[in-house]
Amino acid sequence: MMTRAAAIFVANAVLVLLISSSGSNHHVNAQSIGAAPSLAPTPAPAPAPEFVNLTDLLSVAGPFHTFLNYIVSTKVIQTFQNQANNTDEGITLFVPKDQAFSSLKKPSLSNLTQDQLKSFLLFHALPHYYSLSDFKNLSQASPVGTFAGGDYSLNFTDISGTVHLSSGWTNTKVSSSVHSTDPVAIYQVDKVLLPEAIFGIPPPPAPAPAPTPDIGPVADAPSGRLSGSESTPKSSPSSSQKGVSWGVLNCLVLAVSGGFMIFF
């Protein structure tokens, strides 16, 4: 009897333990199912870069109407806009004022083909953003390739903070900064940039005229008699005077001879 009672007690104790364990697991699972998963906060998206409208920038400065009309009519403006807004490099433009185009006599732009005109306009841009402070180092890397590529390059020189440009035909400088915020830099230049790849080697400059010698006024001859070797020789009678004298003498001789013949 004692053995059977012990067995029943042990069985009941095991059953109680199993029920307790099952209830505890059910409670834990219920908590796990009911609790919402914890997620890390999603970072806010980075703001999109502001679109740079080159037409607007060139319309309010300068005036740059001639250059702007050229790049719009040839659709070069689309190339510049894409470089400014859709690349990591950015763009740098050197824009001449309207007066620089109106003062351009030779060579003329009217004889350029459409491809040459596009290359001429692309020659005024670098396919990278450069601030004014960057040109000091850029001058050591000259010549620098332009947007036109190939042989279309510019030489830069930084002189006391002023940026000078040379294209072979053109020697000019940056006269003002129109816009200089990455990714777009626009600088005003005093002259139109003419590439040698289109216009050839420029003619040599005309030599400077020789200076006119200073000629002083002729000094007046000193008055008074001169002595020695400086004395003025007396002028001898001219041959015509001698001829007149001999003619008169001959007339007198003839007259006297005629008188004697009358009396005798």
C-alpha positions as CSV (number, residue, x, y, z in Angstrom):
1,M,0.0,0.0,0.0
2,M,2.8,2.4,0.9
3,T,4.5,1.8,-2.4
4,R,1.3,2.4,-4.4
5,A,0.6,5.6,-2.5
6,A,4.1,6.8,-3.1
7,A,3.8,6.2,-6.8
8,I,0.5,8.1,-6.9
9,F,2.1,11.0,-5.1
10,V,5.1,11.1,-7.4
11,A,2.7,10.9,-10.5
12,N,0.6,13.8,-9.2
13,A,3.8,15.9,-8.5
14,V,5.0,15.3,-12.0
15,L,1.6,16.2,-13.4
16,V,1.6,19.5,-11.4
17,L,5.1,20.4,-12.6
18,L,4.1,19.7,-16.3
19,I,1.0,21.9,-16.0
20,S,3.0,24.7,-14.3
21,S,5.6,24.6,-17.0
22,S,3.0,24.6,-19.8
23,G,1.2,27.6,-18.3
24,S,4.5,29.5,-18.0
25,N,5.4,28.8,-21.6
26,H,2.0,29.8,-22.8
27,H,2.2,33.1,-20.8
28,V,5.7,33.8,-22.3
29,N,4.5,33.0,-25.8
30,A,1.4,35.2,-25.3
31,Q,3.7,38.1,-24.3
32,S,6.0,37.4,-27.3
33,I,3.1,37.3,-29.7
34,G,1.3,40.4,-28.3
35,A,4.4,42.6,-28.1
36,A,5.2,44.7,-31.2
37,P,8.7,44.4,-32.6
38,S,11.0,47.3,-32.0
39,L,12.5,48.9,-35.2
40,A,15.2,51.5,-35.7
41,P,14.0,54.9,-36.9
42,T,14.3,55.5,-40.6
43,P,16.7,58.4,-41.4
44,A,15.1,61.4,-43.3
45,P,16.0,61.4,-47.0
46,A,18.7,63.9,-48.1
47,P,17.3,67.0,-49.8
48,A,17.6,67.0,-53.5
49,P,20.2,69.5,-54.9
50,E,18.8,72.7,-56.2
51,F,18.5,72.9,-59.9
52,V,20.7,75.6,-61.4
53,N,19.2,77.5,-64.4
54,L,22.0,78.9,-66.4
55,T,19.7,80.9,-68.6
56,D,18.4,82.8,-65.6
57,L,21.9,83.5,-64.3
58,L,23.1,84.8,-67.6
59,S,20.0,86.9,-68.2
60,V,20.4,89.0,-65.1
61,A,24.1,89.6,-65.4
62,G,26.5,91.1,-67.9
63,P,24.9,92.0,-70.2
64,F,25.6,88.6,-71.8
65,H,22.8,88.5,-74.3
66,T,25.0,87.8,-77.3
67,F,26.7,84.8,-75.7
68,L,23.3,83.5,-74.3
69,N,21.7,83.8,-77.8
70,Y,24.6,81.8,-79.3
71,I,24.4,78.9,-76.8
72,V,20.6,78.8,-77.0
73,S,20.4,78.8,-80.8
74,T,23.1,76.0,-81.1
75,K,21.6,74.0,-78.1
76,V,24.9,74.2,-76.4
77,I,23.0,75.4,-73.3
78,Q,21.6,71.9,-72.9
79,T,25.1,70.5,-72.7
80,F,26.0,73.0,-70.1
81,Q,22.8,72.5,-68.1
82,N,23.4,68.7,-68.0
83,Q,27.0,69.1,-66.8
84,A,25.9,71.5,-64.1
85,N,23.0,69.5,-62.7
86,N,23.5,65.9,-63.5
87,T,27.2,65.3,-62.9
88,D,29.5,65.4,-59.8
89,E,32.1,67.6,-61.6
90,G,30.1,70.7,-62.1
91,I,31.0,73.4,-64.7
92,T,33.0,76.7,-65.0
93,L,32.0,79.3,-67.6
94,F,34.0,82.2,-69.0
95,V,31.4,84.6,-70.5
96,P,32.3,87.7,-72.6
97,K,30.1,90.8,-72.3
98,D,28.1,92.0,-75.3
99,Q,30.7,94.8,-75.9
100,A,33.5,92.2,-76.4
101,F,31.5,90.7,-79.3
102,S,30.6,94.0,-80.8
103,S,34.3,95.1,-80.8
104,L,35.5,91.9,-82.4
105,K,36.4,92.7,-86.0
106,K,38.9,90.1,-87.2
107,P,38.6,87.2,-87.3
108,S,34.8,87.1,-87.9
109,L,32.4,84.6,-86.4
110,S,30.0,84.8,-89.4
111,N,32.1,82.5,-91.5
112,L,32.2,79.6,-89.0
113,T,30.4,76.3,-89.8
114,Q,27.8,75.1,-87.3
115,D,30.3,72.5,-85.8
116,Q,33.0,75.2,-85.5
117,L,30.5,77.6,-83.8
118,K,29.6,74.9,-81.2
119,S,33.3,74.2,-80.6
120,F,33.9,77.9,-80.2
121,L,31.2,78.1,-77.6
122,L,32.3,75.0,-75.7
123,F,35.8,76.5,-75.6
124,H,34.4,79.0,-73.1
125,A,33.7,76.3,-70.5
126,L,35.7,73.9,-68.3
127,P,34.0,70.5,-67.4
128,H,34.7,71.1,-63.7
129,Y,33.8,73.6,-61.0
130,Y,36.7,75.9,-60.1
131,S,36.5,78.6,-57.4
132,L,38.8,81.7,-57.8
133,S,41.2,80.2,-55.3
134,D,41.6,77.1,-57.4
135,F,43.2,79.0,-60.3
136,K,46.4,79.5,-58.4
137,N,47.1,75.8,-58.5
138,L,45.5,75.5,-61.9
139,S,48.0,77.9,-63.4
140,Q,50.7,75.4,-62.7
141,A,48.9,72.7,-64.7
142,S,48.4,74.8,-67.8
143,P,47.4,74.2,-70.5
144,V,44.0,73.1,-69.3
145,G,41.5,71.2,-71.6
146,T,38.2,72.9,-72.2
147,F,34.7,71.5,-72.8
148,A,35.5,71.5,-76.5
149,G,38.2,68.7,-76.0
150,G,41.0,67.9,-78.3
151,D,43.4,70.8,-79.0
152,Y,41.0,73.3,-77.4
153,S,43.0,74.3,-74.3
154,L,43.6,77.4,-72.2
155,N,46.6,78.7,-70.3
156,F,46.0,80.3,-66.9
157,T,48.2,82.6,-64.9
158,D,47.5,83.9,-61.4
159,I,49.0,87.4,-61.0
160,S,48.4,88.8,-57.5
161,G,45.0,87.1,-57.3
162,T,43.9,88.1,-60.7
163,V,43.2,85.2,-63.2
164,H,44.7,85.8,-66.7
165,L,43.7,83.6,-69.6
166,S,45.4,83.0,-73.0
167,S,44.1,81.1,-76.0
168,G,46.8,82.0,-78.5
169,W,44.6,84.6,-80.2
170,T,43.2,86.1,-77.0
171,N,44.9,87.4,-73.9
172,T,42.4,88.5,-71.3
173,K,41.5,88.3,-67.6
174,V,38.6,87.5,-65.2
175,S,37.1,90.9,-64.5
176,S,34.3,89.7,-62.1
177,S,32.7,86.7,-60.5
178,V,29.0,86.4,-61.6
179,H,28.2,83.2,-59.7
180,S,30.6,80.9,-57.8
181,T,28.6,78.2,-55.8
182,D,29.4,74.6,-56.4
183,P,28.5,73.1,-58.9
184,V,28.4,76.2,-61.1
185,A,31.0,79.0,-61.5
186,I,30.4,81.8,-64.0
187,Y,33.2,84.4,-64.5
188,Q,33.1,87.5,-66.7
189,V,36.0,88.0,-69.1
190,D,37.0,91.2,-71.1
191,K,37.4,89.6,-74.5
192,V,36.0,86.8,-76.6
193,L,38.1,83.6,-76.4
194,L,39.3,82.6,-79.9
195,P,40.9,79.1,-80.2
196,E,43.8,78.4,-82.5
197,A,42.2,75.1,-83.4
198,I,39.6,77.1,-85.5
199,F,41.4,80.4,-86.4
200,G,44.9,79.1,-86.8
201,I,48.1,80.8,-85.6
202,P,47.5,84.5,-85.0
203,P,49.6,86.9,-87.1
204,P,52.6,88.5,-85.4
205,P,52.0,91.9,-84.0
206,A,52.9,94.9,-86.2
207,P,56.2,96.4,-85.3
208,A,56.1,99.7,-83.4
209,P,56.9,102.7,-85.6
210,A,60.4,104.1,-85.3
211,P,60.6,107.3,-83.2
212,T,60.9,110.5,-85.2
213,P,64.3,112.3,-84.6
214,D,64.1,115.7,-83.0
215,I,65.6,118.3,-85.5
216,G,66.4,121.6,-83.9
217,P,66.0,124.9,-85.8
218,V,68.9,126.1,-88.0
219,A,71.0,128.6,-86.1
220,D,71.3,132.1,-87.7
221,A,74.8,133.0,-89.1
222,P,76.7,135.3,-86.8
223,S,76.9,138.9,-87.9
224,G,80.1,140.9,-88.4
225,R,83.3,140.1,-90.3
226,L,85.0,136.8,-89.8
227,S,88.8,136.7,-89.6
228,G,91.3,134.2,-90.8
229,S,90.0,131.0,-92.4
230,E,86.4,131.8,-91.4
231,S,86.3,134.9,-93.5
232,T,83.9,134.9,-96.4
233,P,85.7,135.0,-99.8
234,K,84.8,137.9,-102.0
235,S,82.7,136.9,-104.9
236,S,84.3,137.2,-108.3
237,P,82.5,138.9,-111.2
238,S,80.2,136.5,-113.0
239,S,80.8,135.6,-116.6
240,S,77.7,137.4,-117.7
241,Q,79.0,140.6,-116.2
242,K,82.3,140.1,-118.1
243,G,80.4,139.6,-121.3
244,V,78.5,142.8,-121.0
245,S,81.7,144.8,-120.3
246,W,83.4,143.4,-123.4
247,G,80.3,144.1,-125.5
248,V,80.3,147.8,-124.5
249,L,84.0,148.1,-125.2
250,N,83.6,146.7,-128.7
251,C,80.8,149.2,-129.4
252,L,83.0,152.1,-128.4
253,V,85.8,150.9,-130.6
254,L,83.5,150.6,-133.6
255,A,82.0,154.0,-133.0
256,V,85.4,155.7,-132.8
257,S,86.6,153.9,-135.9
258,G,83.4,155.0,-137.8
259,G,84.0,158.6,-136.8
260,F,87.5,158.6,-138.1
261,M,86.3,157.2,-141.5
262,I,83.8,160.0,-141.8
263,F,86.4,162.8,-141.3
264,F,89.0,161.2,-143.5
